[in-house]
Amino acid sequence: MARVYRFRHYHSTAHEIPGVYRGPATIRLGAGTGVTIVAKPGDVIVLPADTGHENLGSSPEFHVIGGYPAGQSPDLLRGSARERAAAIERIAHVPLPSADPRHGATGPLMGQWKIGPA
């Protein structure tokens, strides 16, 4: 079981794809005020490396399962100024996935993936 922490964090070494399988949660995505969504069972969220995310509140039943492209392992960064320079360098070297995590090699996300910090 994966978790979406109740503090803003991001990964500089992996892309992430959490899938919600139980209960709802309010999730903030992106930097600053970002975008707030209500994630519910059946939702799949694609988070390219460097995408901030935070659980703003969830039901007691909320559960997600997380996935990462083959060969990628996530770190856990909170956005401090002292970590940022090294994180930017790592993000630039995270390879794009070989397939859309939900729809395969010719899925719609393959044309959308970008490398590097936002």
C-alpha positions in Angstrom: 0.0 0.0 0.0 1.3 3.5 -0.9 0.4 6.7 0.8 -0.2 10.3 -0.1 1.4 12.1 2.8 -0.2 15.0 4.6 2.7 17.3 3.7 3.7 18.6 0.3 6.4 16.4 -1.2 7.8 15.4 -4.6 10.1 12.9 -6.1 13.3 13.7 -8.1 14.2 10.2 -9.0 10.9 8.7 -10.3 7.6 9.3 -11.9 4.7 8.0 -9.8 1.2 6.7 -10.5 -1.0 6.3 -7.5 -4.3 4.5 -8.0 -7.1 5.0 -5.5 -8.9 1.7 -4.6 -10.8 2.7 -1.5 -12.3 5.9 0.0 -11.9 9.6 -1.2 -9.2 12.1 -0.4 -8.6 15.7 -1.2 -5.2 16.0 -2.9 -3.3 19.1 -3.9 -1.1 18.7 -7.0 1.6 21.0 -8.2 3.6 23.9 -6.7 2.3 26.7 -4.6 -1.5 26.6 -4.3 -1.5 24.1 -7.2 -4.7 22.3 -8.2 -7.0 20.6 -5.7 -8.8 17.4 -6.7 -11.0 14.9 -4.9 -9.6 11.5 -5.7 -11.9 8.6 -5.4 -11.9 4.8 -6.1 -11.0 4.1 -9.7 -9.0 7.3 -10.1 -5.4 7.0 -11.4 -3.1 10.0 -11.0 0.0 10.4 -13.2 2.7 12.4 -11.4 5.8 13.1 -13.5 9.0 13.5 -11.4 9.0 17.0 -9.7 5.2 17.1 -9.3 4.4 18.2 -5.8 1.5 16.4 -4.1 -0.2 16.5 -0.7 -3.1 14.8 1.1 -5.3 17.7 2.4 -7.7 15.3 4.1 -9.1 11.8 3.5 -11.7 9.4 4.7 -10.5 6.8 7.2 -11.1 4.2 4.3 -8.7 6.0 1.9 -6.2 3.7 0.3 -4.0 4.0 -2.8 -1.5 1.7 -4.5 1.6 3.4 -6.0 3.5 2.4 -9.1 6.8 3.6 -10.7 8.3 2.9 -14.1 10.6 -0.1 -14.2 14.0 0.7 -12.7 12.9 3.8 -10.9 12.7 4.2 -7.2 11.3 7.3 -5.5 13.1 9.6 -3.1 11.0 11.8 -0.8 11.7 15.6 -1.0 9.8 18.4 0.7 11.1 21.4 -1.4 13.7 22.9 0.8 16.0 25.4 -0.9 19.1 23.4 0.0 17.9 20.2 -1.7 16.6 21.9 -4.9 19.8 22.3 -7.0 20.7 18.6 -6.7 17.0 17.6 -7.2 16.9 19.6 -10.5 19.9 17.7 -11.8 18.3 14.3 -10.9 14.9 15.3 -12.4 16.6 16.1 -15.7 17.9 12.5 -15.9 14.8 10.6 -15.0 14.0 8.7 -18.2 10.6 8.9 -19.7 8.5 5.8 -19.2 8.4 3.4 -22.1 4.6 3.3 -22.0 1.5 5.2 -20.8 1.0 3.6 -17.4 -2.7 3.1 -18.0 -3.0 2.6 -21.8 0.3 1.1 -22.9 2.9 2.1 -25.5 0.6 4.0 -27.8 -1.5 5.6 -25.0 -2.3 9.3 -25.0 0.2 10.3 -22.4 3.2 9.3 -24.5 2.9 12.6 -26.4 2.5 14.6 -23.2 5.5 13.5 -21.1 8.2 16.2 -20.7 11.6 15.9 -19.0 12.8 18.5 -16.5 11.5 20.7 -13.7 8.4 22.6 -14.1 
